[in-house]
Amino acid sequence: MRIRIRPRLPILALMVFTPGIPELLTGSTPISNLVFDPAGLLVGLALDIGLYTTGALLIREFAVIYRKGWASILLLGAAYGIAEEGFEVHTFFQPGGAPVGVLAVYGHAYGVNWLWALGLATFHAVYSIALPLLLVRLWFPEVRSARWLDRGALGLVGAIFAANVVGFGLVVAHGPSPAALAAFVAIAAALVALAVASPPDLLSVRPGRSRLGPLGVAWTGTLLWDAWVFVLVASGAHLALSAWVVAGIFVAVNLIALTLLLTRVGTVDLEWSQYCFATGLLAMLFVWDGVVEFSVPGILGVAAVFAYLQWRLGRRVVGRRDPGASGRTTPPTVSSAGAR
């Protein structure tokens, strides 16, 4: 069977952003292991690439082949989050301890950490899937519409992803009850079905110029992490709020961010707006590293590397900007705002 993977540089970049952002930049995988346990770190990153990168590649190829947009990518990203946290490492059902902490009790019902599941599915949809794909697209816009994997490579990538999920799912403890497993299989299947049915322009921005400045777009990008920090603070402080009220606030803040993007960002100079939004998403992780994770050896160095890469990306995007974009009267086509 012929297996063809191209282009290699964008795929290598995707291997940096996934699992670099959700693992190294959050401190979930300490970069200090490069000194204290280099073999363990390299094996762990190889396994993470077999999960994160393959998942992102499968979702990207689906979006390109079937000409889908960001709605489908985010829906499949949420399904990916269920596959990782629910079916593979079982944190959705973990009875206590790291990483779920108090969220194993606060928002827990019927053997499921519902508040944790909501937050992690959203986190993976954005930070593990959509953000890395957006960054790679901004770095390599010339190949954003091209397939990177032929049928043989697609099958190989899918097999690696499935082997990771199933293999670890069989050996990791505190697995789901049959009822909980059936429920999350149904939820994941529904997300996939919605992704297949979603039109490509479902989450496309409005035609015309943006009504938000660069700082406004970047601030909008911070709201997802702000909402998750609120969940952590509310659960840790045992506020006099029902966990379901906290979940509602979490969803509302994310919907506010989505509404701002769809109603205030325009198709004119869209690439710059996408860069500013991605910078806002990453900026909150930089702040998190400096305020919460600063004691993890090497974490500030990881943040500095990603900040430098984002600065370099900004220079590339600025270099591609149309000098007359601010005065353009005819917006780009809808497809330029979609996933391709």
Secondary structure, DSSP 8 states (H G I E B T S, - for coil): ----B--HHHHHHHHHHHHIIIIIITTSS-TTHHHH-HHHHHHHHHHHIIIIIHHHHHHHHHHHHTT--HHHHHHHHHHHHIIIIIIIS-GGG--SSTTTGGGGTTTEETTEEHHHHHHHHHHIIIIIIIHHHHHHHHH-GGGTTS--B-HHHHHHHHHHHHHHHHHHHHHSSS---HHHHHHHHHHHHHHHHHHHHS-TTTT--BSS--SS-HHHHHHHHHHHHHHHHHHHHHHHHT-SS-HHHHHHHHHHHHHHHHHHHHHH-BSTTHHHHHHHHHHHHHHHHHHHHHHTSTTSTTHHHHHHHHHHHHHHHHHHHHHHS-TTGGG--S---GGGGS--
